[in-house]
């Protein structure tokens, strides 16, 4: 009896999942991911969801048929479409995810490496992606999108000691007067990040690459500090990148 109910519930689950995926044109566009704005459209255009619905529907139909007509190898027959599900759905989903989420980061990292001037610091503001450090093989200063994040970043450029970052050993007259900043579109629209007159080097997905005048950044940071917001980057925060 328990085998009957296990088989029936598996077939019903496949059927329900198949029906949900068949109805994807009605709900998939409501998927909201700030880091992948066009995820819903890309999923529909790729036909991945339709392939998933077909695999699950076939598995459900076979499950109901073989529940009534006992056959040797019935379990394998029901699982066959799910094997194709791995090949036709999960692998393409991984590839699509990499294209939409990681490819822009790789492109941004490549531009950073090409554009970097001697002793010019690199930073990422807003969406913090540790993989940017991996792709560039350079020290990256990460800060959030808040006003305190701006203050922290400016002061860290001047005072933080980082292994592998030689600028702290230079005289002030030798240090770079600019910095390269990867900033996401949502963060760039915040009032405290506007008006810094950055040189825009490129755009990749949601990411914008700025060459920022550190003097202007310092002036903005001082205004924020005068308004009562102090830097806190020296406070212990183990999760900080």
N, CA and C of each residue as an Amber inpcrd file, in Angstrom:
protein
   723
   0.8180000  -1.2170000   0.0000000   0.0000000   0.0000000   0.0000000
   0.8570000   1.2750000   0.0000000   1.9340000   1.2440000   0.8300000
   2.7780000   2.4410000   0.8840000   3.4420000   2.7030000  -0.4680000
   3.7800000   1.6330000  -1.2070000   4.3850000   1.8040000  -2.5250000
   3.3840000   2.4370000  -3.4950000   2.1160000   2.0340000  -3.3970000
   1.0670000   2.6000000  -4.2470000   0.9420000   4.1070000  -4.0220000
   0.8790000   4.5010000  -2.7250000   0.7120000   5.9260000  -2.4360000
   1.9650000   6.7390000  -2.7820000   3.1190000   6.1320000  -2.6160000
   4.3560000   6.8320000  -2.9980000   4.3810000   7.0650000  -4.5100000
   3.9810000   6.0430000  -5.2700000   3.9540000   6.1520000  -6.7370000
   2.9240000   7.1880000  -7.1720000   1.7260000   7.1170000  -6.5830000
   0.6550000   8.0410000  -6.9430000   1.0460000   9.4830000  -6.6200000
   1.6150000   9.6920000  -5.4450000   1.9930000  11.0570000  -5.0650000
   3.0920000  11.6030000  -5.9740000   4.0010000  10.7270000  -6.4280000
   5.0580000  11.1700000  -7.3480000   4.4630000  11.5960000  -8.6870000
   3.5100000  10.8070000  -9.1760000   2.8590000  11.1380000 -10.4490000
   2.0740000  12.4380000 -10.3320000   1.3600000  12.6070000  -9.2160000
   0.5820000  13.8370000  -9.0120000   1.5100000  15.0510000  -8.9200000
   2.6390000  14.8840000  -8.2170000   3.5970000  15.9870000  -8.0880000
   4.1570000  16.3970000  -9.4480000   4.5110000  15.4170000 -10.2620000
   5.0010000  15.7230000 -11.6120000   3.9350000  16.4460000 -12.4270000
   2.6680000  15.9790000 -12.2890000   1.5750000  16.6120000 -13.0240000
   1.3900000  18.0650000 -12.5860000   1.3850000  18.3170000 -11.2890000
   1.2000000  19.6780000 -10.7810000   2.3330000  20.6030000 -11.2240000
   3.5620000  20.1080000 -11.1220000   4.7030000  20.9180000 -11.5550000
   4.6380000  21.1960000 -13.0570000   4.2220000  20.1770000 -13.8180000
   4.0700000  20.3710000 -15.2580000   3.0290000  21.4240000 -15.5830000
   1.8810000  21.3830000 -14.8910000   0.8260000  22.3670000 -15.1230000
   1.3020000  23.7790000 -14.7570000   2.0400000  23.8880000 -13.6580000
   2.5640000  25.1970000 -13.2590000   3.5050000  25.7460000 -14.3340000
   4.3400000  24.8830000 -14.8790000   5.2950000  25.3300000 -15.8960000
   4.5980000  25.6280000 -17.2270000   3.5500000  24.8530000 -17.5630000
   2.7920000  25.1600000 -18.7780000   2.1550000  26.5430000 -18.6970000
   1.8050000  26.9600000 -17.4880000   1.1670000  28.2770000 -17.3060000
   2.1900000  29.3940000 -17.1140000   3.4650000  29.1190000 -17.3500000
   4.5340000  30.0970000 -17.0880000   4.3650000  31.4310000 -17.8080000
   3.7930000  31.4840000 -19.0360000   3.6320000  32.8040000 -19.6680000
   2.8070000  33.7830000 -18.8420000   2.0040000  33.2520000 -17.9050000
   1.1460000  34.1190000 -17.1040000   1.8300000  34.6260000 -15.8300000
   2.9290000  33.9950000 -15.4230000   3.5500000  34.4060000 -14.1620000
   5.0540000  34.6450000 -14.2300000   5.7200000  34.1080000 -15.2510000
   7.1840000  34.1700000 -15.2260000   7.7080000  35.6040000 -15.3560000
   6.9480000  36.4690000 -16.0250000   7.4070000  37.8550000 -16.1780000
   7.3340000  38.6370000 -14.8650000   6.6610000  38.0680000 -13.8740000
   6.5790000  38.7440000 -12.5750000   7.8100000  38.4550000 -11.7110000
   8.7020000  37.5860000 -12.1750000   9.9340000  37.3130000 -11.4310000
  10.7460000  38.6010000 -11.3620000  11.1270000  38.9860000 -10.1680000
  11.8700000  40.2330000  -9.9830000  13.2100000  39.9450000  -9.3160000
  14.2750000  40.1740000 -10.0410000  15.6300000  40.0300000  -9.5120000
  16.4140000  41.2610000  -9.9420000  16.7470000  42.1580000  -9.0010000
  17.4390000  43.3970000  -9.3740000  18.7440000  43.1670000 -10.1300000
  19.3820000  42.0200000  -9.8890000  20.6560000  41.7550000 -10.5460000
  20.4730000  41.1770000 -11.9490000  19.2660000  40.6600000 -12.2400000
  18.9700000  40.1450000 -13.5890000  17.6120000  40.7030000 -13.9970000
  17.5510000  41.9480000 -14.4430000  16.2620000  42.5960000 -14.7250000
  15.4120000  41.8690000 -15.7620000  16.0280000  41.2020000 -16.7230000
  15.2860000  40.5750000 -17.8250000  15.2010000  39.0570000 -17.6830000
  15.2720000  38.5680000 -16.4570000  15.2980000  37.1160000 -16.2680000
  14.0500000  36.4540000 -16.8270000  12.8670000  37.0020000 -16.5460000
  11.6260000  36.4030000 -17.0330000  11.5760000  36.3160000 -18.5490000
  11.9250000  37.4120000 -19.2090000  11.9110000  37.4320000 -20.6820000
  12.9030000  36.4300000 -21.2590000  14.0820000  36.3470000 -20.6380000
  15.1070000  35.4220000 -21.1400000  14.6640000  33.9690000 -20.9700000
  13.9940000  33.6700000 -19.8640000  13.5080000  32.3080000 -19.6470000
  12.4680000  31.9230000 -20.6930000  11.5430000  32.8470000 -20.9910000
  10.5270000  32.5630000 -22.0100000  11.1570000  32.4020000 -23.3850000
  12.0860000  33.2800000 -23.7110000  12.7080000  33.2330000 -25.0370000
  13.5400000  31.9750000 -25.2320000  14.1160000  31.4540000 -24.1620000
  14.9790000  30.2740000 -24.2710000  14.2020000  28.9650000 -24.4160000
  12.8830000  28.9770000 -24.1410000  12.0250000  27.7770000 -24.1990000
  12.4080000  26.7290000 -23.1530000  13.2460000  27.1020000 -22.1830000
  13.6600000  26.1390000 -21.1600000  12.4640000  25.6780000 -20.3420000
  11.5750000  26.6110000 -20.0050000  10.4250000  26.2620000 -19.1640000
   9.4980000  25.2960000 -19.8960000   9.3310000  25.4880000 -21.2040000
   8.4730000  24.5870000 -21.9840000   9.0660000  23.1870000 -22.0110000
  10.3870000  23.0920000 -22.1740000  11.0350000  21.7820000 -22.1580000
  10.8520000  21.1060000 -20.7930000  10.9270000  21.8920000 -19.7350000
  10.7150000  21.3390000 -18.3920000   9.2840000  20.8320000 -18.2430000
   8.3140000  21.5970000 -18.7550000   6.9160000  21.1890000 -18.6700000
   6.6700000  19.8920000 -19.4310000   7.2910000  19.7440000 -20.6020000
   7.1300000  18.5260000 -21.4060000   7.6860000  17.3190000 -20.6530000
   8.8870000  17.4470000 -20.1110000   9.5050000  16.3240000 -19.3970000
   8.6520000  15.8860000 -18.2040000   8.1770000  16.8330000 -17.4290000
   7.3860000  16.5040000 -16.2500000   6.0190000  15.9340000 -16.6310000
   5.4430000  16.4500000 -17.7030000   4.1410000  15.9420000 -18.1430000
   4.2430000  14.5010000 -18.6200000   5.2910000  14.1980000 -19.3880000
   5.4920000  12.8180000 -19.8520000   5.6970000  11.8840000 -18.6630000
   6.4980000  12.3380000 -17.6920000   6.7330000  11.5130000 -16.5010000
   5.4260000  11.2760000 -15.7350000   4.5750000  12.3080000 -15.6520000
   3.2950000  12.1530000 -14.9480000   2.3880000  11.1650000 -15.6730000
   2.2930000  11.2770000 -17.0030000   1.4460000  10.3710000 -17.7770000
   1.9240000   8.9250000 -17.6310000   3.2450000   8.7230000 -17.7550000
   3.7860000   7.3800000 -17.5760000   3.5200000   6.8650000 -16.1650000
   3.6040000   7.7510000 -15.1910000   3.3520000   7.3480000 -13.8090000
   1.9390000   6.8380000 -13.6110000   0.9580000   7.5490000 -14.1720000
  -0.4440000   7.1190000 -14.0150000  -0.7140000   5.8260000 -14.7820000
  -0.1340000   5.7010000 -15.9940000  -0.3480000   4.4820000 -16.7970000
   0.2500000   3.2670000 -16.0980000   1.5040000   3.4160000 -15.6420000
   2.2010000   2.2790000 -15.0330000   1.6980000   1.9730000 -13.6300000
   0.9410000   2.9100000 -13.0500000   0.3200000   2.6280000 -11.7530000
  -0.7780000   1.5790000 -11.9020000  -1.4400000   1.6100000 -13.0690000
  -2.5260000   0.6600000 -13.3420000  -1.9770000  -0.6090000 -13.9810000
  -1.0920000  -0.4300000 -14.9570000  -0.5320000  -1.5820000 -15.6760000
   0.8740000  -1.8610000 -15.1490000   0.9970000  -2.8390000 -14.3070000
   2.2860000  -3.1600000 -13.7150000   3.2170000  -3.7290000 -14.7850000
   4.3850000  -3.2020000 -14.8810000   5.3810000  -3.6670000 -15.8440000
   6.7470000  -3.6960000 -15.1640000   7.6080000  -4.6310000 -15.6400000
   8.9730000  -4.6500000 -15.1610000   9.6920000  -3.3880000 -15.6510000
  10.4730000  -2.8170000 -14.7840000  11.2040000  -1.5960000 -15.1600000
  10.3290000  -0.3640000 -15.1840000   9.1610000  -0.4360000 -14.5190000
   8.2270000   0.6860000 -14.5450000   8.8430000   1.9320000 -13.9140000
   9.5610000   1.7380000 -12.8210000  10.1690000   2.8960000 -12.1460000
  11.1800000   3.5830000 -13.0480000  11.9680000   2.7900000 -13.7620000
  12.9500000   3.3600000 -14.6850000  12.2580000   4.1330000 -15.8030000
  11.1300000   3.6090000 -16.2840000  10.3940000   4.2790000 -17.3550000
   9.8710000   5.6380000 -16.8930000   9.4070000   5.6840000 -15.6480000
   8.8940000   6.9510000 -15.1250000  10.0230000   7.9650000 -14.9110000
  11.1850000   7.4700000 -14.5410000  12.3090000   8.3660000 -14.2750000
  13.0510000   8.7840000 -15.5420000  12.8130000   8.0860000 -16.6410000
  13.4940000   8.4220000 -17.8950000  13.3480000   9.8790000 -18.2960000
  12.0930000  10.3990000 -18.3420000  11.9320000  11.8110000 -18.7030000
  12.6430000  12.7680000 -17.7480000  12.7930000  12.3300000 -16.4840000
  13.4720000  13.1960000 -15.5130000  14.9720000  13.2550000 -15.7740000
  15.5070000  12.2020000 -16.4040000  16.9180000  12.2470000 -16.8170000
  17.0920000  13.2830000 -17.9150000  16.1600000  13.2890000 -18.8670000
  16.2130000  14.3010000 -19.9240000  15.9950000  15.7030000 -19.3420000
  15.2420000  15.7710000 -18.2240000  15.0390000  17.0540000 -17.5430000
  16.3860000  17.6480000 -17.1320000  17.2920000  16.8020000 -16.6290000
  18.6150000  17.2920000 -16.2310000  19.3650000  17.8750000 -17.4230000
  19.2740000  17.1630000 -18.5610000  20.0570000  17.5730000 -19.7300000
  19.4350000  18.7500000 -20.4770000  18.1080000  18.7660000 -20.5670000
  17.4290000  19.7660000 -21.3890000  17.0210000  21.0110000 -20.6080000
  17.0420000  20.9060000 -19.2840000  16.5650000  22.0300000 -18.4720000
  17.6400000  22.5550000 -17.5300000  18.1520000  21.7080000 -16.6480000
  19.0690000  22.1940000 -15.6200000  20.3910000  22.7040000 -16.2010000
  20.9340000  21.9850000 -17.1670000  22.1980000  22.4390000 -17.7760000
  22.0070000  23.7670000 -18.5160000  20.9670000  23.9090000 -19.3600000
  20.7320000  25.2180000 -19.9990000  20.4310000  26.3350000 -19.0040000
  19.7310000  26.0160000 -17.9030000  19.4600000  27.0420000 -16.8930000
  20.7620000  27.5440000 -16.2800000  21.6690000  26.6240000 -15.9980000
  22.9720000  27.0170000 -15.4470000  23.7020000  27.9160000 -16.4400000
  23.6780000  27.5410000 -17.7190000  24.3540000  28.3410000 -18.7440000
  23.7230000  29.7270000 -18.8630000  22.3800000  29.7840000 -18.8310000
  21.6850000  31.0720000 -18.9280000  21.9840000  31.9400000 -17.7120000
  22.0040000  31.3250000 -16.5350000  22.3150000  32.0650000 -15.3150000
  23.7150000  32.6470000 -15.3670000  24.6560000  31.8620000 -15.8600000
  26.0340000  32.3540000 -15.9840000  26.1070000  33.5200000 -16.9570000
  25.3790000  33.4080000 -18.0680000  25.3940000  34.4650000 -19.0860000
  24.8060000  35.7610000 -18.5450000  23.7320000  35.6610000 -17.7750000
  23.0440000  36.8630000 -17.3100000  23.6610000  37.4560000 -16.0520000
  24.2090000  36.6080000 -15.1770000  24.6960000  37.0940000 -13.8830000
  26.2150000  37.2690000 -13.8550000  26.9630000  36.2950000 -14.3670000
  28.4130000  36.3360000 -14.2370000  29.1270000  36.9700000 -15.4300000
  28.5560000  36.8350000 -16.6270000  29.2230000  37.4100000 -17.8010000
  29.4290000  38.9140000 -17.6680000  28.4150000  39.6940000 -17.2220000
  28.6750000  41.1240000 -17.0410000  29.8050000  41.4110000 -16.0530000
  29.9280000  40.5920000 -15.0180000  31.0170000  40.7770000 -14.0610000
  32.3690000  40.4910000 -14.6950000  32.4360000  39.4450000 -15.5050000
  33.6970000  39.1270000 -16.1840000  34.0810000  40.2400000 -17.1490000
  33.0780000  40.7770000 -17.8530000  33.3560000  41.8750000 -18.7740000
  33.8170000  43.1240000 -18.0250000  33.1720000  43.4120000 -16.8930000
  33.5710000  44.5620000 -16.0790000  34.9860000  44.3630000 -15.5470000
  35.2860000  43.1480000 -15.0930000  36.6270000  42.8610000 -14.5640000
  37.6870000  43.0360000 -15.6470000  37.3800000  42.5850000 -16.8430000
  38.3340000  42.7240000 -17.9440000  38.6160000  44.1970000 -18.2370000
  37.5720000  45.0130000 -18.2210000  37.7520000  46.4420000 -18.4670000
  38.5600000  47.0950000 -17.3410000  38.3200000  46.6650000 -16.1010000
  39.0850000  47.2060000 -14.9800000  40.5780000  46.9310000 -15.1470000
  40.9000000  45.7080000 -15.4980000  42.3040000  45.3210000 -15.6490000
  42.9650000  46.1110000 -16.7810000  42.2400000  46.2760000 -17.8810000
  42.7870000  47.0050000 -19.0290000  42.9500000  48.4930000 -18.7130000
  41.9950000  49.0670000 -17.9860000  41.9500000  50.5160000 -17.7710000
  42.7490000  50.9830000 -16.5620000  43.1040000  50.0720000 -15.6710000
  43.7370000  50.4640000 -14.4120000  45.0680000  51.1810000 -14.6350000
  45.1990000  52.3310000 -13.9970000  46.4450000  53.0820000 -14.0180000
  47.3140000  52.6640000 -12.8260000  48.6080000  52.9830000 -12.8490000
  49.4650000  52.6010000 -11.7140000  48.9260000  53.1280000 -10.3840000
  48.8190000  52.2440000  -9.4140000  48.3970000  52.5590000  -8.0430000
  46.9570000  53.0640000  -7.9580000  46.1810000  52.8720000  -8.9900000
  44.7850000  53.3080000  -8.9610000  43.9550000  52.2670000  -8.2120000
  43.2770000  52.6500000  -7.1250000  42.5040000  51.6680000  -6.3590000
  41.2340000  51.2550000  -7.0900000  40.7790000  50.0430000  -6.8000000
  39.5660000  49.4930000  -7.4020000  38.5280000  49.2830000  -6.3150000
  37.2890000  49.5960000  -6.6280000  36.2190000  49.4540000  -5.6390000
  34.9520000  48.9570000  -6.3130000  34.0920000  48.3470000  -5.4950000
  32.7630000  47.9600000  -5.9500000  31.7610000  48.4690000  -4.9250000
  30.7700000  49.2030000  -5.3950000  29.7960000  49.8530000  -4.5190000
  28.4050000  49.3110000  -4.8210000  27.6430000  49.0300000  -3.7590000
  26.2890000  48.5180000  -3.9370000  26.2910000  47.0060000  -3.8770000
  25.9640000  46.3620000  -4.9780000  25.9710000  44.9020000  -5.0400000
  27.4030000  44.4060000  -4.9100000  27.7040000  43.7130000  -3.8250000
  29.0660000  43.2490000  -3.5540000  29.2650000  41.8440000  -4.1200000
  30.1690000  41.7180000  -5.0710000  30.4280000  40.4410000  -5.7180000
  31.8860000  40.0390000  -5.5010000  32.1420000  39.0960000  -4.5910000
  33.5200000  38.6620000  -4.3530000  34.2050000  38.1210000  -5.6040000
  33.4250000  37.6300000  -6.5600000  34.0300000  37.0890000  -7.7810000
  34.7700000  38.1550000  -8.5820000  34.4590000  39.4350000  -8.3650000
  35.1910000  40.4930000  -9.0680000  36.6620000  40.4790000  -8.6650000
  36.9220000  40.1930000  -7.4010000  38.3140000  40.0620000  -6.9420000
  38.9870000  38.8850000  -7.6510000  38.2550000  37.7850000  -7.7950000
  38.8020000  36.5990000  -8.4570000  39.1190000  36.8860000  -9.9250000
  38.1900000  37.5590000 -10.6150000  38.3740000  37.8160000 -12.0370000
  39.4990000  38.8210000 -12.3100000  39.6710000  39.7960000 -11.4240000
  40.6920000  40.8340000 -11.6590000  42.0460000  40.4840000 -11.0590000
  42.0440000  39.6370000 -10.0140000  43.2610000  39.3230000  -9.2670000
  43.8780000  40.5890000  -8.6740000  43.0110000  41.5270000  -8.2630000
  43.4470000  42.7640000  -7.6150000  42.6570000  42.9540000  -6.3230000
  43.2100000  43.7830000  -5.4430000  42.4810000  44.1560000  -4.2340000
  41.2640000  44.9890000  -4.6240000  40.0980000  44.6170000  -4.1060000
  38.8610000  45.3550000  -4.3700000  38.3110000  45.8620000  -3.0310000
  37.9790000  47.1470000  -2.9940000  37.3300000  47.7130000  -1.8030000
  35.8160000  47.6310000  -2.0130000  35.1350000  46.9210000  -1.1220000
  33.6880000  46.7540000  -1.2200000  32.9870000  47.6320000  -0.1900000
  31.9650000  48.3460000  -0.6200000  31.1330000  49.1190000   0.2920000
  29.6840000  49.0850000  -0.1850000  28.7690000  49.3430000   0.7640000
  27.3430000  49.3360000   0.4540000  26.9030000  50.6120000  -0.2380000
  25.5930000  50.6910000  -0.5020000  25.0720000  51.8220000  -1.2660000
  24.6550000  52.9980000  -0.3870000  24.8230000  52.8920000   0.9360000
  24.3870000  53.9510000   1.8440000  25.3620000  55.1230000   1.8370000
  24.9510000  56.2250000   2.4840000  25.8420000  57.3880000   2.6100000
  27.0830000  57.0200000   3.4130000  26.9210000  56.1870000   4.4210000
  28.0830000  55.7540000   5.1960000  29.0490000  54.9450000   4.3420000
  28.5060000  54.2130000   3.3860000  29.3620000  53.4660000   2.4730000
  30.2890000  54.3810000   1.6900000  29.7730000  55.5270000   1.2600000
  30.6070000  56.4970000   0.5380000  31.7080000  57.0350000   1.4450000
  31.3470000  57.4020000   2.6710000  32.3330000  57.9170000   3.6250000
  33.3940000  56.8650000   3.9240000  32.9480000  55.6310000   4.1390000
  33.8910000  54.5440000   4.4020000  34.8690000  54.3710000   3.2500000
  34.3450000  54.3670000   2.0340000  35.1800000  54.1170000   0.8680000
  36.2620000  55.1870000   0.7290000  35.8770000  56.4280000   0.8740000
  36.8530000  57.5090000   0.7250000  37.9690000  57.3920000   1.7620000
  37.5870000  57.1090000   3.0110000  38.5970000  57.0140000   4.0570000
  39.4470000  55.7570000   3.9070000  38.8570000  54.6740000   3.4620000
  39.6140000  53.4320000   3.2610000  40.6580000  53.6110000   2.1670000
  40.3120000  54.3480000   1.1200000  41.2890000  54.6350000   0.0750000
  42.5280000  55.3070000   0.6560000  42.3290000  56.1710000   1.6200000
  43.4340000  56.9490000   2.1700000  44.1960000  56.2320000   3.2770000
  43.4870000  55.4150000   4.0730000  44.0920000  54.9670000   5.3140000
  44.1800000  53.4570000   5.5090000  43.3830000  52.6940000   4.7990000
  43.3760000  51.2610000   5.0880000  44.6350000  50.5820000   4.5600000
  45.1800000  49.6960000   5.3740000  46.3340000  48.8910000   4.9790000
  45.8350000  47.5690000   4.4070000  46.2110000  47.2940000   3.1870000
  45.7700000  46.0510000   2.5400000  46.9630000  45.3340000   1.9360000
  47.1010000  44.0700000   2.2470000  48.1610000  43.2670000   1.6550000
  47.9400000  43.1750000   0.1400000  48.9950000  43.4250000  -0.6140000
  48.8860000  43.3660000  -2.0660000  48.4860000  44.6770000  -2.6990000
  48.3180000  45.7330000  -1.8590000  47.9520000  47.0450000  -2.3890000
  49.0500000  48.0210000  -1.9910000  49.9060000  48.4290000  -2.9360000
  51.1260000  49.1800000  -2.5950000  50.9180000  50.6660000  -2.3510000
  49.7230000  51.2000000  -2.5490000  49.5610000  52.6500000  -2.4970000
  49.9170000  53.2230000  -1.1310000  49.6730000  52.5000000  -0.0500000
  49.9200000  53.0440000   1.2770000  51.3900000  53.3310000   1.5190000
  52.2850000  52.7070000   0.7690000  53.7170000  52.9350000   0.9430000
  54.2160000  54.1260000   0.1390000  53.3210000  54.7710000  -0.6350000
  53.7320000  55.8870000  -1.4850000  53.5410000  57.2100000  -0.7650000
  54.3000000  58.2000000  -1.2020000  54.0610000  59.5600000  -0.7420000
  52.7570000  60.0660000  -1.3480000  52.1010000  61.0090000  -0.6730000
  50.8290000  61.5390000  -1.1560000  50.9280000  62.0820000  -2.5700000
  52.0710000  62.6660000  -2.9090000  52.2340000  63.2580000  -4.2450000
  52.3120000  62.2020000  -5.3350000  52.6030000  60.9500000  -4.9410000
  52.7430000  59.8770000  -5.9350000  51.4660000  59.0660000  -6.1100000
  50.5310000  59.2150000  -5.1970000  49.3330000  58.3800000  -5.2310000
  48.4050000  58.7780000  -6.3700000  47.6220000  57.7930000  -6.8010000
  46.6740000  58.0620000  -7.8790000  45.5950000  59.0240000  -7.4130000
  45.2460000  59.9730000  -8.2730000  44.2050000  60.9490000  -7.9460000
  42.8230000  60.4840000  -8.3900000  42.7730000  59.3110000  -8.9740000
  41.4900000  58.7580000  -9.4170000  41.3400000  57.3330000  -8.8950000
  40.1540000  56.8300000  -8.9630000  39.8740000  55.4400000  -8.6040000
  38.8980000  54.8670000  -9.6150000  38.9420000  53.5670000  -9.7780000
  37.9780000  52.8740000 -10.6420000  36.9210000  52.2380000  -9.7500000
  35.6680000  52.5240000 -10.0570000  34.5590000  52.0570000  -9.2190000
  33.5380000  51.3270000 -10.0900000  33.1940000  50.1050000  -9.6650000
  32.0850000  49.3760000 -10.2920000  30.8540000  49.6340000  -9.4280000
  29.8450000  50.2290000 -10.0140000  28.6410000  50.6100000  -9.2720000
  27.4160000  50.1230000 -10.0380000  26.4310000  49.6080000  -9.3200000
  25.2210000  49.1330000 -10.0020000  24.2660000  50.3020000 -10.2510000
  23.3270000  50.1090000 -11.1640000  22.4540000  51.1950000 -11.6070000
  21.6190000  51.7690000 -10.4650000  21.1120000  50.9210000  -9.5660000
  20.2880000  51.4050000  -8.4560000  21.1020000  52.3020000  -7.5350000
  22.3300000  51.9110000  -7.2520000  23.1790000  52.7030000  -6.3650000
  23.5620000  54.0210000  -7.0140000  23.8420000  53.9890000  -8.3160000
  24.2730000  55.2020000  -9.0210000  23.1970000  56.2840000  -9.0090000
  21.9210000  55.8930000  -8.8230000  20.8240000  56.8530000  -8.8190000
  20.5990000  57.4900000  -7.4520000  21.2920000  57.0180000  -6.4320000
  21.1300000  57.6030000  -5.0990000  21.7750000  58.9870000  -5.0620000
  21.1390000  59.8820000  -4.3050000  21.5280000  61.2980000  -4.3290000
  22.9900000  61.5050000  -3.9650000  23.4960000  60.7650000  -2.9770000
  24.8720000  60.9990000  -2.5280000  25.9180000  60.4900000  -3.5150000
  25.4940000  59.6540000  -4.4780000  26.4360000  59.2060000  -5.5040000
  26.2940000  59.9990000  -6.7910000  25.2950000  60.8540000  -6.8690000
  25.1140000  61.6770000  -8.0670000  25.9540000  62.9510000  -7.9690000
  26.2880000  63.5240000  -9.1270000  27.0170000  64.7800000  -9.1590000
  28.5060000  64.6620000  -8.9120000  29.0620000  63.4500000  -8.9530000
  30.4990000  63.2750000  -8.7410000  31.2990000  63.3670000 -10.0400000
  30.6040000  63.6080000 -11.1350000  31.2230000  63.8160000 -12.4480000
  32.1920000  62.6860000 -12.8380000  31.7220000  61.4440000 -12.7640000
  32.6180000  60.3400000 -13.1120000  32.8100000  60.2300000 -14.6280000
  33.9270000  59.6870000 -15.0130000  34.1370000  59.2940000 -16.4090000
  33.6040000  57.8710000 -16.5510000  32.5970000  57.7040000 -17.3940000
  31.9930000  56.3830000 -17.5650000  32.7870000  55.6000000 -18.6060000
  33.4040000  54.5150000 -18.1610000  34.2490000  53.7090000 -19.0500000
  33.4770000  52.6070000 -19.7550000  32.3800000  52.1490000 -19.1520000
  31.6130000  51.0760000 -19.7840000  30.4160000  50.6780000 -18.9560000
  29.4990000  49.9560000 -19.5810000  28.3030000  49.4230000 -18.9250000
  28.1490000  47.9630000 -19.3240000  27.9510000  47.1230000 -18.3150000
  27.7720000  45.6970000 -18.5490000  26.6340000  45.2140000 -17.6470000
  25.4950000  44.8880000 -18.2440000  24.3350000  44.4980000 -17.4520000
  23.9150000  45.6390000 -16.5450000  23.8290000  45.3690000 -15.2470000
  23.4400000  46.4170000 -14.3020000  24.6460000  47.2080000 -13.7910000
  25.8430000  46.8540000 -14.2350000  27.0440000  47.4500000 -13.6790000
  27.5830000  48.5690000 -14.5830000  28.0290000  49.6400000 -13.9230000
  28.6440000  50.7770000 -14.6050000  30.0500000  50.9320000 -14.0530000
  31.0230000  51.1760000 -14.9370000  32.3990000  51.3650000 -14.5030000
  32.7330000  52.8390000 -14.5730000  33.0650000  53.4020000 -13.4000000
  33.4020000  54.8140000 -13.2900000  34.9000000  54.9790000 -13.0610000
  35.4510000  56.0300000 -13.6280000  36.7350000  56.5590000 -13.1520000
  36.3940000  57.8160000 -12.3740000  36.6720000  57.7790000 -11.0770000
  36.1910000  58.7960000 -10.1560000  37.3450000  59.6420000  -9.6370000
  37.1540000  60.9510000  -9.6420000  38.1300000  61.8710000  -9.0690000
  38.0700000  61.7470000  -7.5470000  39.1540000  61.3610000  -6.9170000
  39.1480000  61.1250000  -5.4770000  38.9890000  62.4260000  -4.6870000
  39.3950000  63.5300000  -5.2830000  39.2180000  64.8140000  -4.5980000
  37.7320000  65.1500000  -4.4710000  36.9780000  64.9140000  -5.5530000
  35.5280000  65.1460000  -5.4870000  34.8720000  64.1890000  -4.4990000
  35.3620000  62.9550000  -4.4700000  34.8320000  61.9810000  -3.5220000
  35.1040000  62.4320000  -2.0830000  36.2750000  62.9820000  -1.8540000
  36.6240000  63.4600000  -0.5140000  35.7480000  64.6350000  -0.0930000
  35.5060000  65.5570000  -1.0310000  34.6370000  66.7050000  -0.7270000
  33.2360000  66.2340000  -0.3560000  32.7000000  65.2840000  -1.1270000
  31.3690000  64.7530000  -0.8330000  31.3560000  64.0440000   0.5270000
  32.4080000  63.2890000   0.8260000  32.4840000  62.5700000   2.0920000
  32.5060000  63.5410000   3.2760000  33.2250000  64.6470000   3.1440000
  33.2930000  65.6310000   4.2260000  31.9230000  66.2560000   4.4830000
  31.1680000  66.5090000   3.4250000  29.8230000  67.0600000   3.5980000
  28.9320000  66.0870000   4.3660000  29.0510000  64.8040000   4.0290000
  28.2360000  63.7930000   4.7110000  28.6500000  63.6790000   6.1800000
  29.9580000  63.7260000   6.4420000  30.4410000  63.6610000   7.8200000
  29.9460000  64.8610000   8.6160000  29.9540000  66.0310000   7.9930000
  29.4680000  67.2420000   8.6710000  27.9800000  67.1600000   9.0040000
  27.2450000  66.3120000   8.2570000  25.8170000  66.1480000   8.5320000
  25.5630000  65.1740000   9.6750000  26.6410000  64.5630000  10.1880000
  26.5130000  63.6950000  11.3600000  26.7510000  62.2260000  11.1170000
  27.0580000  61.8350000   9.8880000  27.2950000  60.4180000   9.5810000
  28.8010000  60.1610000   9.5690000  29.2390000  59.2720000  10.4480000
  30.6590000  59.0000000  10.6080000  31.0300000  57.6500000   9.9850000
  32.2800000  57.5080000   9.5420000  32.7170000  56.2100000   9.0130000
  32.7710000  55.1650000  10.1130000  32.5080000  53.9100000   9.7490000
  32.5450000  52.8330000  10.7370000  33.3380000  51.6300000  10.2540000
  34.1630000  51.8240000   9.2280000  34.8540000  50.6750000   8.6370000
  35.9040000  50.0680000   9.5640000  36.3510000  50.8270000  10.5740000
  37.3440000  50.3030000  11.5150000  36.7110000  49.3740000  12.5620000
  35.4150000  49.4470000  12.7220000  34.7530000  48.5880000  13.6990000
  34.7800000  47.1360000  13.2230000  34.9490000  46.2000000  14.1480000
  35.0040000  44.7770000  13.7580000  33.7310000  44.3500000  13.0250000
  33.9210000  43.7540000  11.8500000  32.7920000  43.2530000  11.0860000
  33.2960000  42.0770000  10.2710000  33.2630000  40.8830000  10.8730000
  33.9000000  39.7120000  10.2410000  33.4010000  39.4110000   8.8320000
  32.1380000  39.7690000   8.5450000  31.5900000  39.4120000   7.2270000
  32.0090000  40.3860000   6.1380000  32.7370000  41.4560000   6.4910000
  33.1500000  42.4170000   5.4690000  34.1110000  41.7680000   4.4880000
  33.9270000  42.0680000   3.2110000  34.8410000  41.5150000   2.1960000
  36.1610000  42.2780000   2.2660000
